[in-house]
Amino acid sequence: MFASVILLLMADEFEQMTLDLDRYRAASLHLMDALGRQQVAIEQSLEVARDPVPLDDHMRTVRSADLRRDMSDRLLEFETARKDVRVSLTSMLLAQGKSGVEVGELFGMSRQAASRLVIEARARSAGRGSPDTSPAPAADL
């Protein structure tokens, strides 16, 4: 019975991890596109520095306000997806019996940051109605 609960938990965690990784990949591609547009604008700005035109005209030409909004949106999308992947991976690691300290070591982060991931991973699992069978973090964090 206990083994089947663990397998069910891991199946849910694996499915969530796959969804989060797909979103992370898409966010990475969107960010790369935005960085490419930013690079073009930077090159154009360097040309302005060599052959001055009114700065406000140049900023309208490269649509700097749109670039800034787009870059901010892509960075937020990327960071959100990145965090969700870390939470998903943490859920999988916990389901496989890893401790919070081990999670921190695997991610190369502080124990405090790993503890926050563990708490969020457990909250996400509880929100899906999955039984929490991972070890408590208090002793190892």
N, C-alpha and C positions, 0 to 999 in steps of 0.2 A: 504494500500500500504506500509506504513512505517513498519507495523508489519511483512509483508511478506519479506521485505528486511532484517529485523533483523533475521528472521528465516533462511533465505538463508545464511546469514553471519555466524550464529551459526552452521549451518550444515557444512559449509566449515571448520570452526574452529575446530569442533568436529572431522571431518575426519582427519585433519592435526594432531590434538592432539593424535588420536589413532595411526597413523603411527609413530609419534615421540615416543610414549610410547612403541610400539613394538620394535623400534630400541634401546631404552634405556634398555629394558629388555634383549635384545640380547647382548648389550654392557656389561651389568652387568654380564651376564653369562661368556662372554669371559674374563672379568677382573678376575672373580673368578677362572677360569681355569688357567690364567697366575699367579695369586697369589699362587695357589696350586703348580705349577711348581717351583715358587720361593721358597716356603717353603721347598720343597724337596732339592733344592740346598743349602739352609741355613743349613738344617740338615746335609748334606754331608760336608759342610764347617766346621761345628762344630766337625765332626769326624776328619777332617784334623788337626784341632787345638789340638786334643788329641793325634793323631798319625801322626806327621808331614810327609808330602810328599812335593816334590817341588811344590810351589804354582802355577807356570805356568802350570804344568801337571794337577793339580786339576782344574784350571780354564778351561782348555781345556776339561777335563772330564765332567764337569757340563755345558759346553757350555755357559759360562758366557756372551759372546758377543751376542749370540742369545737370551739369557734370557733378557738381557738389552733392545735389540731392540723390542722384543715381549712385554715386560712390557710397554715400552714407547708407542708403537702402541696401546695397549689395554687401557692405561690411556687416550690417546688422543681421542680414539673412545668413551670411557665412558664420558669424560668431554664434548665432542661435543654433544653427545646424551642428556646428562643432561641439557645442556644449551638450546637445541632445545625444550625439554619438558617444561622448564620454559617459553620460548617464547610462546609456544602453550597454556599453561595454562593461561598466561597473556592475550593472545588474547581472550580466552574464558571469562575470568573475565571482560575484557573491554567490550566485547559484552553483558555481563550481567549487565553492568552499574556500575561496580566497578571503583573506582578512583585509580590513581597511588599510593597514600598513602595506600589505602587498599591492593593493590597488595604487597607493601613492607611489610606491617604487616603480611600478610598471609605467605609470604616466609621467614619472619624473617630477612629482609635485610634493608640496609639503603635506604633512599629516593633517593639518587643518583643512587644506583644500580637498584632500582625499576624503576627509570626514564629511565635508559638505556634499561631495558626490555620493557617498554611501547613503546619507540621509535622503537626498533627492531620489536616488535609485529605489530605495525602500518605499518612499512616498508614492512614486510612480507605480510600483508593483502593487501597493495597497489600493491605489486608485483603480486599478484594473481588476481588483478582487482576487489577485493571486496570493496564495499563502506565502508568508515570509518565513523561509526556512534557513536564511543565512545567519551566520553567527553575529552576535551583538558587537557593535564597534567600541563600546566603552572600554573594554579591557585592552584592546590592541591599538587604540588611537590616543 
